[in-house]
């Protein structure tokens, strides 16, 4: 029973850790996107004004404004793609591995307990027809469980 509670605790803690890391990455992405937007807005306003005056010396005002708009959109796309590439999968891989091992161990423990319970039930059922043979079969699972509990 101790292994079961330990595995359940491990599963719970790793799930909590995984969720926390995913939320932290989403928060970081959101903050970076907001900061990127503010920086882009402030910087692009000033750069747009500067480049507009420079471009109007060689181009018409409409072409100069269109050129600046394309450059602004390209910069915004670059910032968004950098924020979108952030991933939590590499950070939480060890926690996922520990969780999966705990689940596997828990499943094995429960299968062993089910097998012992079936053996005990079968021994009790056979007690009426063969008291001596069934008593020995009944004692084996009980003694095994008792010895496991001590160890």
Secondary structure in CASP SS format (residue, H / E / C, confidence):
PFRMAT SS
TARGET T0000
AUTHOR 0000-0000-0000
METHOD secondary structure of the structure
MODEL  1
X C 1.00
X H 1.00
X H 1.00
X H 1.00
X H 1.00
X H 1.00
X H 1.00
X H 1.00
X H 1.00
X H 1.00
X H 1.00
X H 1.00
X H 1.00
X H 1.00
X H 1.00
X H 1.00
X H 1.00
X H 1.00
X H 1.00
X H 1.00
X H 1.00
X H 1.00
X H 1.00
X H 1.00
X H 1.00
X H 1.00
X H 1.00
X H 1.00
X H 1.00
X H 1.00
X H 1.00
X H 1.00
X H 1.00
X H 1.00
X H 1.00
X H 1.00
X H 1.00
X H 1.00
X H 1.00
X H 1.00
X H 1.00
X H 1.00
X H 1.00
X H 1.00
X H 1.00
X H 1.00
X H 1.00
X H 1.00
X H 1.00
X H 1.00
X H 1.00
X H 1.00
X H 1.00
X H 1.00
X H 1.00
X C 1.00
X C 1.00
X C 1.00
X C 1.00
X C 1.00
X H 1.00
X H 1.00
X H 1.00
X H 1.00
X H 1.00
X H 1.00
X H 1.00
X H 1.00
X H 1.00
X H 1.00
X H 1.00
X H 1.00
X H 1.00
X H 1.00
X H 1.00
X H 1.00
X H 1.00
X H 1.00
X H 1.00
X H 1.00
X H 1.00
X H 1.00
X H 1.00
X H 1.00
X C 1.00
X C 1.00
X C 1.00
X C 1.00
X H 1.00
X H 1.00
X H 1.00
X H 1.00
X H 1.00
X H 1.00
X H 1.00
X H 1.00
X H 1.00
X H 1.00
X H 1.00
X H 1.00
X H 1.00
X H 1.00
X H 1.00
X H 1.00
X H 1.00
X H 1.00
X H 1.00
X H 1.00
X H 1.00
X H 1.00
X H 1.00
X H 1.00
X H 1.00
X H 1.00
X H 1.00
X H 1.00
X H 1.00
X H 1.00
X H 1.00
X H 1.00
X H 1.00
X H 1.00
X H 1.00
X H 1.00
X H 1.00
X H 1.00
X C 1.00
X C 1.00
X C 1.00
X C 1.00
X H 1.00
X H 1.00
X H 1.00
X H 1.00
X H 1.00
X H 1.00
X H 1.00
X H 1.00
X H 1.00
X H 1.00
X H 1.00
X H 1.00
X H 1.00
X H 1.00
X H 1.00
X H 1.00
X H 1.00
X H 1.00
X H 1.00
X H 1.00
X C 1.00
END
